[in-house]
Amino acid sequence: MKRKIGISWNCFGQTEIDEQIALMKENGFGATFICSENRGLIGRMAPKLAAAGIAFETLHAPFDKINDIWIPGEAGETMLKRLTDSVSVCADHGIPALVVHLSSGLKPPIVGETGHARWVRLMEEAEKKNIIVCFENQRMLSNLAYAFEQFPAARFCWDIGHESCFTPGRRYMPLFGNLLSALHIHDNHGEFNRDEHLIPFDGTVDFALAAREIAKAGYTGSVMLEVINGNSHVYDGWSIRDYYRHAGEAAGKLADMIDAEDRKLKS
C-alpha cells in the first residue's frame, strides 16, 4: 500500500489557503499540520482540507517559553494553559494528536516536581478529550525518558532533522521507536544547532537508515515533511510551485524507501 505523504503548512511562507491546498493535491500530499495557536486560520483551513481529502493529522503545540513549564510561578501556569488550550483546539477540529516539546536550549531547567505536576494536568486534559500527546525529541534525552516512563499514554514524534543537528551521534528510534506515532521529516548538514529544515535528500541525513527504522517500528502514519524554505539559502529564487514539486518528489521517494523496507521485513 502506498504511504500517505504530508507537508507542514506555510512551509513557503504565508500563502493563501486555496493555493496551498491546490499545490498539496497537485504534488501528492494528503496530510498537514500547523501550530495550534493559529486558531482563526485553523478554523478556516479545516473544512477546506476536509473537502479536499487532506488529513489534518496533528497540531504542533507552542514551544516558545516551554522551559517555563518546569519553573514555579505564573509564567509556568501560563505555559500550561497554552498547552491545554492546544488540546482543546485539537478536540474542536477532530485533530487526533498534539506534538509537544518538553524543553528548549542546551541548559533547560531540570525535571522536578513543579513541572511534573503540570505535565500530569496536561496529560489528564488530553485523556479527557481523547487526544494523543506526542513528545518530540529536541536536545535532552532525559526529558523524553522521563515523559515516557511517567505517562504510558504518551507517544513519540521523531524529528529526524533535530536528531541530526541537535544531538549528532544519538539515535532515538532504538529507544522509543515502539512509541512512534508522528514524524517530522527534514534534512540538514549535521552542523550542531543549525536547524535548516531542508527538503529530504538536500542535506546529509541518512534517510536509508531512517526508512529502515520507520519500517521496523511498524509506523502507519504519513511521511510528514516539516520543511521551511527560508531557513537556509538553498531555495533562494525558487518559485512556490517548484518548491512543492521538489518536496513532493522527495517525500514520495522516502515513502517508497519505507515501503521497500516493509516488504523486506515481511518476506
Protein Blocks (a to p, Z undefined) as FASTA:
>chain_A
ZZdddddehklopadfklmmmmmmmnopabdcddfklmmlmmmmmmmmmmnopacfbccd
dfehklmmmpgcjklmmmmmmmmmmmmmmmmnopabdcddfbecjbdcdddfklmmmmmm
mmmmmmmnopacddddfkbmklmmmmmmmmmmbccdddfklmmmmmghiafklmmmmmgc
bdcddddehighiagkpaehiambdfklmmmmmmmnopabdcdddddfklpcklgoiafk
lmmmmmmmmmmmmmmmmmmmmmmmmZZ
